[in-house]
Amino acid sequence: MSDEPLTVAVVDHADRIVVTVRGALDEDGARLVYETLTAALAVRKADEVELDLRAMEGWTTSGLRELDPCLALGVRCRMGPDAAATP
């Protein structure tokens, strides 16, 4: 797993909320992601909420499992190569 610290950023677009996760995801990081999502949704309800995981540098299995509550909120996940990181 990468040594890059986990960061979670929220961008409120007109049509959706996007939460981007960068760095290495473990259980504590996944809980932070959930807390960030619920805080963003408490401020504004959105028809579409996206969890962008493409910039993750690594993860633990337990960290991925801890994302289950996010999925229960109806969040759509984006995974795969980070398009912004592609030359």
Contact map, one row per residue, 1 for C-alpha under 8 A:
111000000000000000000001000000000000000000000000000000001111000000000000000000000000000
111100000000000000000011000000000000000000000000000000001100000000000000000000000000000
111110000000000000000011000000000000000000000000000000000000000000000000000000000000000
011111000000000000000011000000000000000000000000000000001000000000000000000000000000000
001111100000000000000111000000000000000000000000000000000000000000000000000000000000000
000111110000000000001111100010000000000000000000000000000000000000000000000000000000000
000011111000000000001110000000000000000000000000000000000000000000000000000000000000000
000001111100000000111100000000011001000000000000000000000000000000000000000000000000000
000000111110000000111000000000000000000000000000000000000000000000000000000000000000000
000000011111000011110000000000000001000100000000000000000000000000000000000000000000000
000000001111100011100000000000000000000000000000000000000000000000000000000000000000000
000000000111110111000000000000000000000000000000000000000000000000000000000000000000000
000000000011111111000000000000000000000000000000000000000000000000000000000000000000000
000000000001111100000000000000000000000000000000000000000000000000000000000000000000000
000000000000111110000000000000000000000000000111000000000000000000000000000000000000000
000000000001111111000000000000000000000000000111110000000000000000000000000000000000000
000000000111101111100000000000000000000100000101110000000000000000000000000000000000000
000000000111100111110000000000000000000000000000111100000000000000000000000000000000000
000000011110000011111000000000000000100000000000111100000000000000000000000000000000000
000000011100000001111100000000000000000000000000001110100000000000000000000000000000000
000001111000000000111110000000001000000000000000001111110000000000000000000000000000000
000011110000000000011111000000000000000000000000000011111000000000000000000000000000000
011111100000000000001111100000000000000000000000000000111100000000000000000000000000000
111111000000000000000111110010000000000000000000000000011110000000000000000000000000000
000001000000000000000011111111000000000000000000000000011111001100000000000000000000000
000000000000000000000001111111000000000000000000000000000011111100000000000000000000000
000000000000000000000000111111100000000000000000000000000001011101000000000000000000000
000000000000000000000000111111110000000000000000000000000000001000000000000000000000000
000001000000000000000001111111111000000000000000000000000000001000000000000000000000000
000000000000000000000000111111111100000000000000000000000000001101100000000000000000000
000000000000000000000000001111111110000000000000000000000000000001100000000000000000000
000000010000000000000000000111111111000000000000000000000000000000000000000000000000000
000000010000000000001000000011111111100000000000000000000000000000100000000000000000000
000000000000000000000000000001111111110000000000000000000000000000101100000000000000000
000000000000000000000000000000111111111000000000000000000000000000000000000000000000000
000000010100000000000000000000011111111100000000000000000000000000000000000000000000000
000000000000000000100000000000001111111110000000000000000000000000000100000000000000000
000000000000000000000000000000000111111111000000000000000000000000000000000000000000000
000000000000000000000000000000000011111111100000000000000000000000000000000000000000000
000000000100000010000000000000000001111111110000000000000000000000000000000000000000000
000000000000000000000000000000000000111111111100000000000000000000000000000000000000000
000000000000000000000000000000000000011111111000000000000000000000000000000000000000000
000000000000000000000000000000000000001111111000000000000000000000000000000000000000000
000000000000000000000000000000000000000111111100000000000000000000000000000000000000000
000000000000000000000000000000000000000011111110000000000000000000000000000000000000000
000000000000001110000000000000000000000010011111100000000000000000000000000000000000000
000000000000001100000000000000000000000000001111100000000000000000000000000000000000000
000000000000001110000000000000000000000000000111110000000000000000000000001100000000000
000000000000000111100000000000000000000000000111111000000000000000000000011100000000000
000000000000000111100000000000000000000000000001111100000000000000000000001111000000000
000000000000000001111000000000000000000000000000111110000000000000000000001111000000000
000000000000000001111000000000000000000000000000011111100000000000000000000011100000000
000000000000000000011100000000000000000000000000001111110000000000000000000011110000000
000000000000000000001100000000000000000000000000000111110000000000000000000001111110000
000000000000000000011110000000000000000000000000000111111000000000000000000000001100000
000000000000000000001111100000000000000000000000000011111110000000000000000000000000000
110100000000000000000111100000000000000000000000000000111110000000000000000000000000000
110000000000000000000011100000000000000000000000000000011111000000000000000000000000000
100000000000000000000001110000000000000000000000000000011111101100000000000000000000000
100000000000000000000000111000000000000000000000000000000111111100000000000000000000000
000000000000000000000000010000000000000000000000000000000011111110000000000000000000000
000000000000000000000000011000000000000000000000000000000001111111000000000000000000000
000000000000000000000000111111000000000000000000000000000011111111100000000000000000000
000000000000000000000000111001000000000000000000000000000011111111110000000000000000000
000000000000000000000000000000000000000000000000000000000000111111110000000000000000000
000000000000000000000000001001100000000000000000000000000000011111111000000000000000000
000000000000000000000000000001101100000000000000000000000000001111111110000000000000000
000000000000000000000000000000000000000000000000000000000000000111111111000000000000000
000000000000000000000000000000000100000000000000000000000000000001111111100000000000000
000000000000000000000000000000000100100000000000000000000000000000111111111000000000000
000000000000000000000000000000000000000000000000000000000000000000111111111100000000000
000000000000000000000000000000000000000000000000000000000000000000011111111000000000000
000000000000000000000000000000000000000000000000000000000000000000001111111000000000000
000000000000000000000000000000000000000000000000100000000000000000000111111100000000000
000000000000000000000000000000000000000000000001111000000000000000000111111110000000000
000000000000000000000000000000000000000000000001111000000000000000000010011111000000000
000000000000000000000000000000000000000000000000011110000000000000000000001111100000000
000000000000000000000000000000000000000000000000011111000000000000000000000111110000000
000000000000000000000000000000000000000000000000000111000000000000000000000011111000000
000000000000000000000000000000000000000000000000000011000000000000000000000001111100000
000000000000000000000000000000000000000000000000000001100000000000000000000000111110110
000000000000000000000000000000000000000000000000000001100000000000000000000000011111110
000000000000000000000000000000000000000000000000000001000000000000000000000000001111110
000000000000000000000000000000000000000000000000000000000000000000000000000000000111111
000000000000000000000000000000000000000000000000000000000000000000000000000000001111111
000000000000000000000000000000000000000000000000000000000000000000000000000000001111111
000000000000000000000000000000000000000000000000000000000000000000000000000000000001111
